[in-house]
């Protein structure tokens, strides 16, 4: 799982950031609904997987729509 990092290619990065925005939007809407007394609205439960799938499309190499090149740089300064 060390291959999980923010993608560099424009399509993968777009999917990743759209998914992050979607998750933040869902959490904000849920918190607001609880705050105003609506409770948790479960009628639209099927909208939650969409941002998660976008994030996975962006960061998982087998699912990426544009292949990311592996970097030749070391991932840590502590490596020998």
N, C-alpha and C positions, 0 to 999 in steps of 0.2 A: 504494500500500500504506500510505499515511499514515492510512487510516481504521481501522487495526487498533489497538484500545484495549480496555481492560476494559469490558465492557458494564454499563449501569446498570439496565436492565429486569430484573425478578426472574427470569423464565424463562431469558433469555439468560445472566444471571450465574450461575444455578444450573448450567446446562449447562457453562459455562466452568470453574467451580470443581470440578465433578465430574470433568471431563476432566483438569484439573491434578492432582487427587488420584489419579486412575487412573494417570496417567503416573508419578507419584512412587511409587505402590504397586508398579507393574510393575518399575521400576528397583530399588527396595528388595528386592523378592522375587528378582530376578535376581542382585543382589549377594550376598544371603544364600545363595542356592543355590550360587554360586561359592565362597563362603567355607566352607561346610560340605562341599564336595566333590561336589556333585550335577552340576556343569557347567551349561551353558545348556540348559534344557528347551525343546525346540522343538515339543512335542506341541500346545501351545496357542498357536501363533503367531497365530491368528486373533483372539485377545483384544486384541492391540495396537492395531488400528485403532479400536476403540470409543472409548477416551479421546481419541484424536486427532480423531475425528469430532465428539465433544462440544465440544472446544475450537473447532473450526472453526465449528460451529453457533452458538457464542456470540460469535465475533469478526468473522466475515465478514458484511457487511450483506446480500448476496443470500440467504444461508442462514439468517438469523436468524428465529426463530419470532415474535418481537415486534419490530416496527420501532423502531429507536432514532431519536430526534430529533437532528438535527445541532445541535451547540451553536453559539450565536452569539458565543461568546467566542473570542478569538484563541488559537491553539494554542501560541504561543511569545511570550515577552516581547521578543524581538528583532525582531519584525515592525514595520514602519512603518505 
